[in-house]
């Protein structure tokens, strides 16, 4: 979220100018007014910033205005400036929804630190709100395949490039990386009028697999009392999604290869070939090329499936996406359970960024659910099978920090270097190291 602003409400002109000077020198956009009445005209729905207000003001007081703002938009951070006698009142105000309070007299650095944290929080809240609107409108890929990292941008580019074709696609990725979501995006964006039909190859006994995928005629075998349309026919004009394709029995692989080559299917108990126009999207967590070399998967079927391949990165390879994903999942869970989204503090974000994520997106979503339900994040549990190197976590955090600041400054490297307190040449080196481009 770029160009967030700070509105300072303070009737003491010297204090107001001092606050504005401190904020502007730190690169923050700030403006000041002397009363609530003047501030009201500047704060509309989705106000792109935060509010800093004295409690004691001429006319309407800052406390009642804070309560109105928070009631209108609970994610809007309101920071209160208090005199010595107002501390107890300010503490109660925080219970009522104020973001923080600063007691007079205060240093400019304290003000800047509190405001900058509030601005970061507001930017994330507005981003999540925008994502919700996109999802509600069933917008483009950005609203479904979420992430600003380079690997996810490549995934979206590939989906957009091949969705309207009829090319078969192989999706590769660890458990929980979102393979079915990608398959559904390919189908939804293809314009195909047929069904999206999903089948988990690892979830069927071998004895039922052939009937399930090819269908059967009445009397084809004991218990086949009526005709059954198989998954392939049901996917005519649409997409057949085969998850865990590496689990397909070898005998079925031979038969399925012929279906892919000829685009015809024979139901069990029938000699009639039925033409079927459908697209195959297969998914695997295995290396099918290696499985082929080991004789556990037919190499000719692998090459036939892999017309287009989409590699989904594990979550640990795109850590900069974790905070945004987690905040979005928390918002979704809060809506589902009818609760207010709980606070996500800095310590939690650090834990999320440093965790190994063996369960990937699925695990992150479950943790967001736990966070909303108030039963804690079990991030302290051992992840000994995949420890996260400190350097890797630090690099991911640094890339996330640089990307966010560049985005806030509309790609202005000079401003970003000043705000991050690093030389311009150092920032350029880090941008190249992180592989960032202007499009980021």
C-alpha positions, 0 to 999 in steps of 0.5 A: 500500500503506497502513499499512506498518510498520517493525520495529526489532530492537535490544537497546540500549534507548536506541538502539532508542527513538531509532530509534523516535522518529525514525521516528514523528516522520516519520509512519512506523509503527514498533515495536521489540523487543530480540531476534530471538526476539521479532521472529519472532512479528511477521513472517509471510508478506507482512509489510506493512513493512520490518525494521531490525536490529542485526547483534550481538544476544543469542541469535540474531544479526541476520545469520542472521535477515536471510538467513532473511527474504530466503530466505523473501521476497526482496522484504522489505527488511532494513536492518542496523545495524552497528558499526565492525568489522561493515562488511565483514560488512554489505557481504557481507550486501548481496550476500546480499540485505540492502537496505542498512546503516547504520553506528553512530553515525548521524543520525536523518535517515540512518535515516529516508531509508534506511527511507523508500526501503525502505518505498516499495520494499516497498509497490510489491513488495506491490502487484505481488504482489497484482496477480499474485494477481488475475491468477492468479485472473482477477480483475476489470478492475483486474487486467487494465487496470492503472493508477490514473490518472484516464484509465484509471479512466474506461476501466475504468468504461466497459468495466464499464458496457457489457460485458454489453450487445450494443452495438458499440464503437469503441476509439480509441488510438495503436499499443501502447496496448492496444486488443486487451486492451480488446476481450478484456475486453469479450468476457470480461465480456460473458458471451457464449458465442461466440468472440472472433475477431480480424482485422487489417484492415491485414494482408490483401490486398484480394483475400483480404479478402472471402473471409476475412470473409464466407466462401465456398462450394466452387467460388465462385472458382478454388481454392475447393475446399471451403466456408469459414466466414468470420470473421463466422460464426465470431464468432456468439454472440461478438465480432468484433474488427476491428483497424485498421478504417481499413485496410478497403478501401472496397468492403468497407466498403459490404458490411460496413455492410449486415452491421452493419445487417441482421445477416446474411451471404452467403458468396461463391458463395451467395445464402443469407442467414445470420442472425448474432448477434455484437458488433463491437468495432473499433479504430483509431489514426486519426481516423475522422471526419476520414477520412470528411470526406476520403473515405477512410472511409465516414461512415455506417460510422463512425457505425454503429460508434461506438455506444460509443467508448473512448479509450485514452490514450497512456502519456505522458498517464498517466505516474503509471502507468509505475512500477507497469506497469514493475514488473509487466512486470519481474515477468512477464518474470522469471517467464517467463525463470526469473530473479529480478526485478532492482532498479529504482533511482530513476534508472531510475524517473526516466528511465521517467517522463520518456520520451516512449513513442512505442511506448506499453505495447508499448514499455514491456513490451519495455524491461522484458524488456531489463531482466530480461535485463540488456541495459540500457534504451536510454532515452538513444536520441533521441526527437526526434519527440516530446520531453517538455516538462519541465513535463509530466514534473514535473507527472506526477511530482508527481501520482504522489507526491501520489497515493501518499502520500495512499493510504498515509495513507488519504486523510488530507490533514493527515498527507500535507501534513506528510509532504510538507512542504507547507502544507495549503492548498498541498496542497489546491490541488495536489490540485485541480490534479491532478484527484484525488478521494477515490476515488483 
